Amino acid sequence: MNGNDNYSRDQYAKLREDIERTRRQSGHQPNTRLGPPPISVAGVELYARENAKLHNTHQYELLNTKDSPPLIIRRGQTFYMAIRFKKPFNPTVDTVRLHFEFGPPPYLMQKGNLISLPLTNASLFTREKTMWDVRTHQHENSVITIDVQVAGGAPVGVWKMKILSYVTGNLSAPPEIYEIPQNVYILFNPWSKEDSVYLDKEDARKEYVLNDVGKIFVGTQKEPRGRRWIYGQFADSVLPGAMLMLNHSKLDYTGRASPILVSRAISKLVNSENDDKGIVVGNWSGMYDDGMAPWMWTGSAAIMDEYFKNGGEQSVKYGQCWVFAGVATTMCRTLGLPCRTVTNFVSAHDTDRSLTVDKYFDEKGEKIEGVSNDSIWNFHVWNDVWMTRPDLPPGYGGWQSIDSTPQETSANVFQMGPSSVEAVRRGQVGFDFDCPFVFAEVNADIIKWTRDENVEGGWRKAASDKYKIGQFMLTKKIGVDDDVGDTDAENIVAEYKDQEGTVEERMAVLNAARYGVAPSIRYAVYDMPTPEAEDVSFDLMEIDQIMIGQPFSVTVRVKNKNKTDTRTVGAVLSASTVYYTGVLARKVTRQRGNFTLKPNQSEVLSIKVTPDDYLDKLVDYAMMKIYAIATVEETKQTWAEEDDFTVSKPKIRLESPDNLRVGKEFQLVIRLTNPLNRHLTDCLFTIEGPGLSGPYRVKFRDIAPLENVVHYERLVPQRSGNRIILVNFSSRQLIEVLGSKHVNVV
C-alpha cells in the first residue's frame, strides 16, 4: 500500500469522526502530546460556529455537534482563534509557530503542503492578501487571540493545525507539539476577490453556492419539466465524502488549489467508469434490482451518505445523466465552487469529432444501424462551474462546462471539461478542455446520407438539418422557486451559441470545423450540392402532450405538388418507446403501405395507438418516438421525420401548514390519483426535505384503477428557514410521480 493510500485511509477515519461526533452529540477531548518546552499550550478555541458565519459556512451540519466542531472556512479570508498557554505568553521570549499541514507527509514549506506562521505581538498583517499571514488580535496574559489570513490560492481540502513551542533561541531542538484535534476544512471562496472562483453578485452566490434545493429539467423540447433535486451540500456526510473523492483523484497540493483541475476531477470521479472509486454507477439498461433505480433518487445526500459509509471504496448504484449532474452540483457547491445544473434539449452525441450527427439510409429509405455511433439524446444534463481561466486568452473565463456522465473519453478516461462556454459560442474548439464535444452537443448539424452506388464513396447527402440540435438549454433561475409549474426555468442557450441561422452562428460552425476535422469530411458536410427538386411534400403531425393511459395517433399529411404527373409513394409509420438517450427501447406499432397520388392530390396516413399497445412497453421517463419514412418511386425522393414526446403523469399534491416551528410535529398530507385503468402494486413513497427529514421510504398498499388516495406522514422540523418537501411515488405499473411544497419553519 503506498503513502497516499495510507493517508487516505487515515483521513477517512478522521473524517468519519466528524460525522459521528455530530450525530452522537457528544464531547471530544483533545489528544495532546506533552513535552518539556518552556511554554505549553493548555487549550485552543477555534470559534468554529462564529467563524462559519463570517465565512458563509454556517449551514454545514458538521457544526451541529455540541462540542469540538470542525473549523469550516474559505480561502482568501481571515478567521480568528484563541490559544491559552499554561503561563503568560511573552512573544519576545517565547518562540511559538502555528503550523498548517495538508495531505500526506513529508511536510515541507518548499513543497507547499506546510504553512508555518510565527506568533508575535504584531497587530497588523504584513503580507499581501494572496498569502498566508497571522496577527495578534488580543493579548491577555496566558490567552492570545489571533487572526489568520488564509491564502487566496490555498489548496482545498482537510488541513491539520499544530502549535509548535520551541526552546528559546533554539529552533533546531525538538519542539513541543500541540496537535489541534479538529479538522480544518478549507473551501473555495466566491466571496473573495483573491480567489479565482470569485462571483461578484450576492444573489448568484446564494443560488449557485448556498441553495441546497433546486431543479433539474428533463423531458422533451416540447414538454420540458423541472424535477426537484435536493442537492444537500450541507448534510453531514457530504463534505467529508467530497474529501474522500478528492483523495481518490490523486491531485497534489497544487492541483487541489486549482478550480480547473478540481472541477475536472469531479467530472471524472462522480462516475465509476474509470475504476477509480467514483461515486455513482451508470446504468441505462432498465434493470436496477441490485441497486436503486435512477429515477427513485430525490437528492444527492442519500447517495453521498451511502458512499461515505463504504469508506469511498464502493460506488453507489445507479445513476443516469441527471443523477450524475445532481451529484456533481452537490460536490461543487460543498467545496465552494459556484455551479449550476444545465439541461440541453435535443443534445448531440458526436462520437468521431466530425462535429456532425450522421444518419445512414438504404435505397428504400430504411435507416441502417451500425454505420455510425452518433446519437441524439432527447435531453442531456451537465454542469457549468464559474472560474477564471488563466490558461486561456483573456475573455474565456466565467462559466465552464463539466460533464460527469461517462459518454466519451478525454485523456483516456471518462471525464469532460472544464470547457469555456464562451469558447463554445465562438467555435474556438481548439482550447482545453473538450470544447469540440460540447460544441457538437449544442450546435452539430444533422446529416442524412442515402446509399447510392452512382456517386463517389457510395453515399449521397440526402438532407441536412442545421437547426435541430440544441433547441434550448434550461437551468434554474436565480432566486425563483416554483412548486406548481416551471416559471423558475431560465433558457441560457444564447450563452452557448448565437441565434440559429445568423451569420455569427454559421461562422462559429465553420470556425469549429477547422479544428481536428479532416478536409474531406468538411467538404462533404458543407460543400456538397443540394439534393434534386422535390415535388411531394410530407408533414408529420407532432404530438404535444398525452396523459398516461390515453390513446394517440401517428399522422402524416402527404401532397403531390406536381401538376401533371402521378407519384407512387411507399411509406412506413412506427411508434416506439425510447430511452432519453435516443436509444429505441421497444417497438409499439409499425405499418407499411404503398399508394398513388394523382397530380395535386393530398392524402392523410394515420395509425392509432391504444394504452394497451404502449403501457407495458414504457421505460424510464415514459418517452415515445414516432417515426415516418417515405420514398417516391418516380423521382427517388426520400423523406424521413421523427418526433419525440413524453407521456405525462399526474402530480402528487402535498398539504401541510405553511408555517411550522422547529421541534413541533406537523402532519403532511399526500394526495395521489391513479390515472390508469389498472391496479398499482408494490407502491412506495420516498420523502425528503432538508431541515425537515432525511430521505426515507414508506411502503403503501395496492391502489385500485382510477382511485384517489390519501396518505399521512408526521414530520418534525429540525432547522428554521424556507424549506422544501419532496415526495416521489413509484409502483410496478407507474413510476416517478412527483410533488413538492415550500414551507416556512420558524
N, C-alpha and C positions, 0 to 999 in steps of 0.2 A: 504494500500500500504506500503511495507516495505522500509527500508532505502536504500537498493540497487536500488529498482525501482525508488525512488525519485532522487537518484544520477544519474541514467541512463537517466532519463527524463531531468534533469537539464543539464547534459553534452551534450545531443543531441542538446539542444538549443544553447549551446556554439560552438559545432562543426558545426552546420548549419551556424553560423555567419562567420566562416572561409570561407565557400564556398560562401556565399552571398557577403562577402567583396571582395573576388577575382572577382566575376562575375560583381559586380556593379562598381568596380574600384574606390571606394570612401574611404575617410579617416575615421578614428575612434579615438575618443578622449578617453584617459584613464579615467576610473572611479575611482577617488581617494577618499579616506575617510580620512579627515584631523583630527588631534587631537592636543594636547598641548605638545608633547615631545620637548626636546631641539633642535633636529635637524630633519629637514623634507626633504623628497625626492621631488625634483622638477620634475624629469623625468628620464626615463630609455631608453637606446638604446640597443636593442638586437643584432643588426647587423645580422639579420636573413639570408639575402642573402649571406653575406660574410662567415658566419659560415657554411651555407649549402654547399658552395663549398669545404670547408675543410672536411665536413662530408659525401661527396658524396650524398647529398640530394637535390642538386640544381635543379633537373628536376621536382620536385613536383610543380604542377600548383597552389597550395595554396600560393606559394611565389610570384605569379604574380600580386597581388594587389599592388596599388601604395603606400599604407600607412598601417603600422602596420601589416605586415605579421606575421604568427606564427613562432615560432622557431622549426625547424625540425632537430634534432641531433641524433647521435648514441651514445650508451653507450660505456664505455671503452675508451673515448676520451674527450678532453677538448674543451670548447667553451669560447668565450670572450664576455663581455658586459660592458657597461658604465653606471654609476649611477651619476646623477647630483643632488647635495644637494642644499638647499636654503642658505647655508652658508658653509664656508670651513670645510672640514671633518678632524677631529683630532682623529686618532684611539686610542690615549692614554686617551682621554676624552670621546668620543662618543662611545656608545655601540650599534652596529648595527649587525643584523644577517640576513642572506639570507635563506629563507625557501622554500623548495620544498614539495608540498603536492600531494598525489596520492590516488585516489579512494574516497569513501565516508568517512565522519567523523565517529568517532573521529580520530584525527591525533595524533599519538604517536610515538616518536622515538623508543621506545621498540617494537612497533608493526611493524616498518619498513616502514610505509607509510608517515613518516615525516622525512625530512632531514634538519638539522639546522646547518648552517655554519657561524661562526663568521667572520666578516670583520676586518682584522688587516692590519698592514703595512708589513706583511711577503711577501717576493718576491719569495719564493720557496714553492713548495708543501712539506708537512711534512708527509703525509700518503702514504701507498702503492697504486699502480696503481689500485688495485681492489676496492679501497674505494673512497667515495666522498671526495673532498677537494677543497679549494679555495686559491688563492694567489692574491696579488695586482700586477697588471702588470704595471700600471702607475697611478701617483697621482699628480693632478694639482689643488690645492686649493679645489674648490667646486665639481670637477669632478674626479672620480676614475674609472679606467678601471681594471676589474678583469678577471682572468681566472678561470673557474670552471671545475674541474675534475669529470666526471660522472663515477660512479662505473661500472665496467665491468659486474656486475650481477644485475644491476638495473632493476626493473620491467618495461616492455614495455607497453607504453600507453600514455595517456594525463596527464601531470602534470600541476599544477598551481604554480607560483612563487610569493612570497611575500617578502617585505623588512620590517623588524621589527626594529624600533628605540626605545631604552629604555632610561628612565631617568638614568642619570649617576649613576652607583653604585647601582642600584635598579632594578634587573631583575624581582622582584615579582610584581612591579607596571605594570598596563596595558600598553602595548607598543603602539606607533603609527604604524599603519599597512598601507603600500602602496602595494596594490594588482596590480601586473602587468597584464594588461588585455589580453595579447596574450596567447594563448595556447602554451604549450611546449610539442611537440611530441618527445618521446624518443624511439628509434628503436634499434633492434639488430644490431650488428656491425661485419660483416665478415672481416673487415679490421683490427680489433684489436685482438691481441693475448690474451687480458684479457677476451674476450667474448668466450663462448662455441660454437659459430657458426663460429669461425674464419676459413677462407678459404685462403690458402696461395698463390694461383695463381691469378694474376690480370685478365687474360683472362677468368678464370672461374667466378670471381666475376662480370665481365662485362656481361657475358652470363646469369648467374643464379640469379643475383640480379638487374642489371640495364637494361637489354634488355627488352623493353616493347612490342616487337612483336616477335612471334615465330611460331612454327609449332606443330600441334598435329596430330599424324599419325593414320589413320583409314583404313578400307578396310579389305582385307583378307591376309593370309600369302603368297598367290601367287601374289597378286596385292595390296601391301600397297601403300598408297598415303598420302602425307603431306597436311594437311589442315591448312591454315594460321589462326592464332588466335592472336588477338590484346589484350595482357594482360592489358595494360593501367594502370599499377600500380601507375602512377604519375598523373592521372586525378584527378580533384579537389574533386570529391565526394568519391574517393576510400579509401584514408587513413582515413577520418572520418567514412566512412562506416565500415571499419575494426575495428575501435574502438568501434562502436556500437555492432558489432558482438561479440567482446571480452567481452563487458559488459554483454551480454546475457549468456556468458559461466559461470558466477559466480566464475571465478578463483579469488582467493585472491591475495595479493601483491606478495607472494612467488611463486604462480602458474604462475603469469604473468612474472616472471623473468626466468622461465624455458622454453627453446625451446621444451623440451619433452612434457610438458603439454600444451603449446600454440599450437603446431602443432597437438596434439591430439584433442584439442578443435576446431581447424579449420576443421579437418576431420568430426567432429560432426555437426558443425554449418553451413557449406556450404550447406548441405541438410536440408530439412524441416521436415524430417520424425519423428524427436524426439519431435515435437510440442514445440520447444524452440526458435521460431522466427528465424529459419535458413534462409539462403539467397535464395535458389533455390528449387522449387518443382519438383520432378522427375515425368516423365510421359513416359511410353513405350507403350501406347495404340494406338498411331496413331491419336488420337483425341485431337486437340490443339486449338479449336475455341475460347476458353475463355482466351487464352494467346498467347505466341509466340512459334511456333514450334522450337524444339531444334536446328535443322539444319539451322535456319534463323539467329541465333546469329552470329555476326562476331567477338565478343570480350567480355571482362568482364566489360568494362567501362559502357556500357548501362545498364547492369544488376545491377551494383552497384549504378548507379545513380537512378534507379527506387527503389531499396531497401532503399536508404537513404531518398528519397523523402517521403517514407512511414514511416519514423522515425524508421526503422528497425522492424516495427510491423507487416509487411505483406510480405510474401515470394513472389518471382518472378516466374512466370510461363513461360516456362517449361525448364527442362534440362534432359540430359542423361549423361552417364559416362564422356564423353569428355568435356561436359559443366561444370560438377562438377569439373573435374580436371583443366580445364582452370581457373575457378574462384578461386580454391584453390591455384594455382600458383600465381595468382594476389595477393591474401591475404598474402601469404608467402613473396613474393618479396616486397610488400609495407611495410611490417613490418621488412624487413631486413633479413628474413630467406632465405638462398640460396635454390633454388627449381628448379627442372626440371620436365617436364611432360613426363611420361613413358607409352608406349603402349605395352601390351603383346598380341601377336598374338597366337590364339588358347589357350584361357585362361580358366582354370578350375574353376568352382564354386562348391566347396565341401560344402555340407550342413550338414554333420554329423560328421565332424572331423575324417573321416576314411582315409584321405589323398589319396583317390581314387575317380574316377568318375565311378559310377556303372550304367550299362545299362542292361535291362532285356528283354528277348525274349521268346516267346512261342515255342512249339514243331515245328511249321512250320517256325520259323524264323521271325515272325512278332514282332515288338517292342511293349512291354507292357508299357503303360504310367501310371504314378501314383505310381509305386512301389518305385521309387527313385526320389527325387527332384534335384539331381545333374544335372548340365548342363555344356555345353562348349560354351563359347562366341567366336565368330569369332575374336573379339578383345576386350580388356578392357583397359581403361586408368586410371592410378592413378598418384601419385606424389612421388618423392624422395626429402627429405629435408636433409640438411647437418648439423651435430652437433656432439659433443662428447656425449658419453653415460656413465656417471659416475655411473649409476645404474647397469651396466653390467660389466662383466670381461673385462680386457684390450683387445683391438683388435676388438671390436664390434661397435666402433664409425664410423663416416663417413656418407655415405648415409643411410637414414632411410625411409622406405615406409609408406606413409599415403594414405588413400582412403576415399574420401567423398561420393562415390556412396553408397546409402543405400542397401546393399546386406544382410549381416548377422549382428546380434547384438554383441556387445562386452561390457561387464559390463552392459548388459540390455538396451543399447541404440545403435543406428546405428552410429558407428564410427569405425575407424580402424587405428592402428598404434600409434606411430612410431615403425615400425618393422625393426630391423637391417638387412640390405641386406647381410652382411657377415654371420649373424646367419642363414639366409635362405639358403645361399650357403652351409653351413656346416651341415644343417639339425638340428641345435640346436633350435628346435621349442619350447623348454621349457621356453625361455626368453620372457619377456614382450617386445612389446605388439603385440598380434595376429600373431605371427610367423607361426603357423600351417596353417592359412588361406592363407597367402602369399605363403608359401611353396607349398601348393596344387595348387595354381593358376599357378605356373610356372613349377611344376615337378610332378604332380599327375600321377599315372598310370591309364589307362582306362581299366576297367574290364567288359567283356561281359558275362552275365550269361544266360543260357538256362534252361527252366523248364524241369526237369527230375525227375519223381517220384521214380526212381530206386536208387537215391543217397540220402544220409543223408541230410536233410534240404530241399530237393525238388528242388535244383538248382545246375546245373553243370557249372563249369567255362569253357566256350567255347573258349574264346580267351582273350588275354590281349595285350595292346599296351603301351609300356614303353617310347615311344619316340615322341609321337604326341603332347603332351601338352607343351606349351612354346616354339613354333617353333623359334621365335626370339623376341627381345624386342628393340623397337626403341625410341630414343629421339633425339632432335635437337643437331647437332654437334656444339661444341664451335666455335664461330666466323665465321660460314659459313652460307650463305643465298642463296637459290636457288628459283627463281620465276618460272622457267620453269619446272624443274624436282625435284628430291629428293636426290641430291648428298649431301645435308646437313643432311641426316639421319645417325645416329650412332647406331649400334647394340651393346647393353650393356648386352646381355643375359649371357655372361661369368661372369659378376659380380654377377648374381643371382644363377648360377649353373655351375658345371663343365660340360665338353662336354658329351653329352648323350652317355651312354653305357660304359663309362670309369669306372674303379674301384672306383675312387673318387666319381663319381656321384651316383653309386649304393650304396656306403657306406653311402652317405648322405641320401638317401631314407630309408635305413634300420635304420639309426640313428634316423631319424624323426619318423619312425614307432614305436619306443619305447615309445614315449610320447603320452599319452592320447588316445591310441587306444587299444581296447580290444584284448587280445591274440587270441581269436577265429577269429577275423577279420584279424589280421596279418597273421595267419596261412592260412586262406582262400586265401588271396591275394598273399602271397609269396611262400607258400609251397605246393599248390595243384599240382597234376601231370599234365603234358601237355596233350592236347586232342589227340584222336586217329589219326592215319595216315590219310592224306587227299590226294586223288588221282584225284580230279578235281580242276583245277586252275581257278581263276576268276581274271579279271583285269578291273577295272573301268577306262575308259579313262578320265583323268582330263581335264577340260576346263581352259585354261589360261586366255583368255580375249575375251569378245564380246562387241561391241559398242551398245548402246541402240538403239532399232529399228531393230536389225539384228536377224536372226534365229540362233538356236544352236541345237545340238543333244546330247542325253544321250546314251552312248555306252558302252557295256560290252563285253569283249572277254572271251570266255569260252573254256577250253580244257580238254578232258578226257585223263588223263595220264596213265590210266590202259591199259595194252597191250592185255588183254584177255576178259575183262568183259564190258558189256554195262552199262551206267549210265543214270538214269532218273532224270532230273533236273526241279525243279519248281522255277521260278524267278519273281520278281516284280521290275519294274523300275519306278521311280517317279521323278518329279521336283516340287519344291515349292518355293515360296518367303519366306524370313526368316528375322526376326529382327536380328540385330548384336549380340544380347544376345544368339542366338542359338534357340530361340523360333520360331516355324513354324508360318507363317502368313496366307498364302492362298495357297491351292493346285492348281498347274498349270496343271499337267497331271499325269496320273498313268496308267500303263499297266501291266497285269499279263499274264504269259504264261508257258506252260509245254512242254518239248521236250526231245528227247532221243539222247544220244551221243554214237556212236559206239566206240570201242577201238581206241585210238589215234586221235579221231575226234575233230575238232575245230568248233566253231560257234561264230557268231557275233550277238549280240542283240542290237537293236537301236530304239529309238523313236525320232522324230523331234519335236521341239518346235518353233512355229512361234511367231512373235512380237504380233499378236493379242491374242495369248494364255496368254502372261505374262504382257503386258504393263499396263493393268488396275489393276493388282494384285500386282504391286511393292509397297513396303513400304519404310520407311526411309533407306537411304544409298543404295538402289537398289541391295540388296544381294539376291542370289539364292542358293538353296541347291538341289543337285541331290543325290538320294539315291537308292541303289540297294541291294536287299537281295535275297538269293537263298538257297535252300536245295537240298540235294542229297538223293533220296528215299532209295537206297540200303544200304548206309553207315551211314545215318543220319548226314552226314556232313552238317554244316551250315556255311554260309558266309554272311557278311554284310559289306558294304563300303559306304562312303559318301564323297561328295566333295562340297566345298563352293567356290563361285566366285562372284565378283562384276560386275554388268553391268556398263560398262564405259560410261562416259559422256564427251562431248567436253568441252574445257576450254574457258573462256572468254579472249579475247585479249584486252589489255589496251595500249593506245598510249598517250604519252604526252612528252613535252620537258624533257630531262634528268636532266637539271639544272634549278632550279626555284629560285625565290627570295621572301623573306619574304614580305608580303603585296602586292605582284603583282599577279593579277589574271592570271590563265592559264586555258587552255581547256583540259579536259580529254576525250579521245575518247574510247568508249566501243563498241567492235565488238563481235557479237554472231551469231552462226549458229544453227538453229533449226534442230536437227538430225532426227526428227520424221516426218512421213508422216501424221501428224495431226496438226490442229490448236492449238496454245498455247494461253490460255486465263488467265485472272487475273494475268497479268505479273507484276513483281515487281523487281526493283534493290535496293539492300542495299549497301551503300557506306560508307567506314570508313577509316580514316588514321590519326594516332596520329600526332599532329602538323600541319595537313592539314585540317581535318574536323572531327567533331564528327560523330557518326553513324546517318545516315538519310536514308529515303526510298523514292523512286521515282516510281510512277505508270507508266506503259508503255502500249502501245496499244497491241492488239492481234497480234500474229506472225503467218504467213502462213506456211504451210508444207514446210520443207526444205529451208526456207527463210534465207538469210543473212541479219542481221540488224545492224545498226549503231546508237548509242545514244551518245549525247554530254552533258557533265556537265562542269560547270565552278567553280573552287575552288580557294581559296586564302590561301596560306601558312601562318601559324601563328608563326612557330618556325623553326629555322635553323637545319641543320644536315641531316643525311641519313634517309629518311622516306620511309614508305611503304603505298601504296594504295591497299585496298582490296575491291573487288566487288563481291556480291553474287546475283545470279539471281534465281528467283523462279516463277513458274506458277502452274496452277491446274494440268497440264499434265507432267511437267518436273520441278524438284526441285534441289536445291543445285548444281548449275553450278557456278564455282568459277574462279576468275582471280586475280592476284596480280602483282604489279610492284614497283620496287625500284626507287626513285628519290632523287636527292640531292638538298637541299634547302640552299641557301647562303644569 
